[in-house]
Amino acid sequence: MWKGIPLVTGAAGFAGSHLVDHLLDSESRVTAWAHPGGRSPSDRYDPDRVQWAAVDVSDAAAVARELHALQPSAVYHCAGVADVHNSWADSARALRVNVLGTEAVLDAIRRMAPDVPVLVTGSALVYRPSAGALSEDSPIGPSTPYGVSKLAQEMVAFDGGGRVIVTRSFNHAGPRQSSAYVTSSFARQIAEAEAGVREPVIRVGNLDARRDITDVRDTVRAYRALVERGRPGTAYNVCRGEAFRIGDLLDALVRQSHIAITVEVDPSRFRPSDNPVVLGNPERICTDTGWQPRIAIQRTLAELLEYWRGAVAREAS
């Protein structure tokens, strides 16, 4: 069993997998947890550098056993339910995994390795909806079951002390993102239309919403910077500080298509609570760590579309 190296929970997920990639740029080895029954992308990594384990973070006994054996140098807790839309249908699952799972991880760390730095990846959806830029001092008031679960996660994270930092991550996008998310949904539909496996029609929800979107690779750089230079017991926005109109992002993707695309509004894609604007203020993380986003949204969109072109081609082969 490997000891004294970073641990990433939820490492098979979107941000978690990119975080593993980022850590391997400077770490010799990384331990990665994936949910039992899920597919861990172990074939993407050198087994001498990434050790995978199937761990349900809501199973406190399993978490304690694994952490006792690992004694990690740092913990990046990315595991959790991240689908805002589906949280309306199964709010109990979001609470169980996001809150009880975080409690299990932090309880074990505080008992076995209280000096280990821990990053808990939270969400900007803990804030009360606002048309202005949200700072860490903005009013709290989640409007979705998912947001409620992430606020409860924060409370658990800060309740017991230790070297814990919580992010309030705003939207992030890029290759490997599930098509449950808006820009990835657009990109997948375009790629499928280009491949001839669906009609050349993009079905969309609210195009006038504006979202602060950061490339996922910049997001995981922020996570590493916070573990190294962030203040324990502190919440940090992870965001670009610029809100993009969803319709403009769609237009940018459609312009890259190899075929003519028609856009149709699909009422089923509207959420019960859809904030018109979600915009963050990144001043705290920039001041404390020196982090800045580097990747332009145009590159993010182009590489997301290329990712889906490749994924659709592989599915067809």
N, C-alpha and C positions, 0 to 999 in steps of 0.2 A: 504493500500500500504506500502510495506517495504521501509525503508529509512536507509541510512548510512551503507549499506552493498555493497560488490563488485558486479559489473555488468559484465557479459560476453556476448558480442554479438556473433552471429554465434555459439551459444552454442550447437546446434544440430549437428554441423559438427564434423569432425574427431578430430582435435586438441581442438576445443572448448569443446567437451564433456569430453575429458580427463582433460582439465583445470578445469571444474566444479568438477570433482572427486577429483582433487588435492586440490582445495581450500576448499572443505568440510572436508579435514583432519584437518584443523586448524580453519576454519570459522564456525560459528553456522548456517549461512544462506547465500545463494547466489541467485541473480536475474539472470535469463537466458533469452536471446532473441533468438527466432528462426524465420525464414522467414515465412510469411503468406503462407498457402497452403502446406508447408512442414510438415513433421511429427516430432514433438518434442518428445523426449524420456522421457516424464514426468512420465511414468509408472515405470521407473528405479529409481526414486528418491522419497524420503519422501516429500510430499507437504508442510510439516511444515518447511522444510529446503531449498527447491528450488522452487522459484516462476517463472513460465514460462509466457512469453508474446510473441505474434506474432507481430513482428515489421519489416517492410521493411526499412532498413537503408537508402535507397535512397529517402524515403519520409520524407523530412525535417520537415514537420509539425508534423507528427506522432512521429518522434524521439524527437522533442522538448517537446511535451506533456508528453511522457513517462519519459524523463529525469527530467523534472520539478517536477514530482510526486515522483521520486525515490530519488534524491539527493544522488547518490552512494558514497561510500568511495573510490573506485577506479574503473577504467573502463579498461577492457581487450577487445580491439576491434579486434575480430577474424572473423567477418562477411566479406564475400567477395567471388568472383569467384576465384576458386583455380585450375581449370583444365587447364593446360598449352596447352595441345593438342587441346582442343575445342576452345581456344581463337583465333586460326587461322580462325575458321569458324564464330565466333561471337565476334569480337573484340570490338564492340560497347557495348555489355553487360558487358564485363570485365571493360571497362572504366567507365561505368555508376555506377556499384556497387562498384568497388574498389576505385574510385576517388570521385564521387559525394556522395557515401554513407559515406565515411570517412569525407568529408567536412561537411555533415549534422551532424554527431555525434560530431565532434570537435567544430563546430560553436555553437551548443547548450551548450556544456560543458563550453566553454570559456565565454559565456554570463551568465550562471546560476551557475557554480561551478568552477571558474578558478583555484582554488587551488587543485583540484582533480587530482591525478596522472593518466595518460592515457598511455596504451601500445597499439601501432598500430603494428599489425603483418604483416610485409613486407616480401620481398623475396630476396634471393641471386641472382635471375635472373635479378636484376638491373645492375649487373656488366658486363663489357666487357668480352667475353670469354677469358680464360687464361688456360694454362697448369699448372701453378703454384698455390700455395695457395693464396687465396684472403683474404686480410685484408680490413678493413673499408676504408682505403686510396687507395685501388686499383681503376683503372679507371672505370668509369661508362659507360655503353653502352649496354643496353638490346637488345637482338636479336630476341625476340618474342613479339607478341602483349600483352601477359600476363605481360612480364617484363616491357614493356612500361607503362602499367597501374599501376604497383607497384612503378615504379619510380615517376610517377605523384602523386601517393598516398603519397609517402615520401615528395614531395614538398609541398603538401597541409598540411601535418602533421606538418612540421616545419615552415610554413609560418606565423602562428599567435601567436607564443609564447606559454606560458603555460607549464605545467609539462608533456610534451609529450616525450616519448621514442619510437623509431621505431626499430623493429628487421629486420634483413636481414636473415631470416630463410632459412637454407639449407634443403635438403630432410629429412623428418622424416617418420617413418614407425611404424606399430604395429597393434594390434587388433582394429577392426572397420574401418580400412582404406578402401576406395572405391577401387574396382578392376580396376579403371582407372589408377592406379599407379602401377609401375612395379613389386615390390616385392609382392604386394597384388594380382595383376593379376596372377602371378605365383602360389601363394598359393591357390587361388580360383580354378584355373584349375586343380591343383593336387587333391584338396578335391573333386571336381566334378568327376574326373576320378576314384578316390577311391570309390565313391558312385555309380558308374556305370551310371551316367547321362550324360557322355560325353566320347568320345574315349580317351585313355591314351596318348594323344599327347599335348604337351605344345607349343603353338605358340608364338614366341618371335620376338622382334625387334633387336636393336643393342646390342649384348652381350659384346662388347669390351668397351663400355662406362664405365667410372668410376665415382661414385657418393659418396659424403660425406653424410652418412645417420646416423641420430641419432634416438634413440627410442623416440616415441612421449611422453612418460611419463617423460623422461629427458628434452624434449623440453618445456613442460609446467612448469616444475620446474624452467627452465631458465626464463620463462615469469614472474613467481611470484618473483624470485630473482631480476629481473630488476625493477619491480614496487617498490620493497622495498629498493633497494640499487643502482640502475642505475642512471646515470646522465641525467637529463632532457635536451632535445635538442640534444640528441646523438643517433647515429645509432649503433646497435650491431649485429655482426654475432652471430647466434645461430647454432652451428655445432660441430661435433666431432673432426675435424682436421685430418681425415683419409678417403681416398676415396677407396671404394670397387668396384672391377670389377663386373659388372652386371652378367656376366656368372658364376662367382664364387658364387654369392648369389643364383643363380638358382641351381647350383650343390648342394649347401648346403640344399636347400629345397627338391630337388629330392631324396637326400640320406635319407630323413626322410619319404619318401612315402612308403606306404604299398604294392604298386604294381610297376611293371616296367613301366617307362615313356619314351616316345620318344620326342625329341625336334626338332621342325621345325621352320625355319625362315619365318616370315610373313612380306612382304614388307610394308603392310598397317600400321604396328606398328612403322615404322620409322617416326620421326618428320621432318618437313621441315628444322628446324634448330636444330641439335642435337650436343651439345658441347661434345667433346671427354672426357673431364675431368671437373668436378665441385668439387672443394676442397676449404674448408674454413680454416681460421686461427681464433681460438676462444680466442686468448690472451686477447682481451679487456674485454670480459664478465667475463673471469676467474679472471682477475686482479681486476676489479671493484666490483664484487659480490661474488667471491669465488665459483661460480658454476662450477661443473665438471660433464660430463656425467658419469653415473654409470652402465648402462645396456649394456651388451655385445651384439653385433649384432647377435650372435648365439641364445641368448634367445629371441631377438626380432623376428627372423625368426620362431623359434619353436612356440611361442605363436600366431604369425600371422596365421600359418598353423592350429593350434588348433581352433582359432577363426573361420576360414572358414569351417573347418570340422563341427563345431557346427551349423554354419549358413546354410550350405547345408543340414544338417540333418533336421533342422527346416523347410526349404522350402519343403522338401520331405514329411513331416508328415501332 
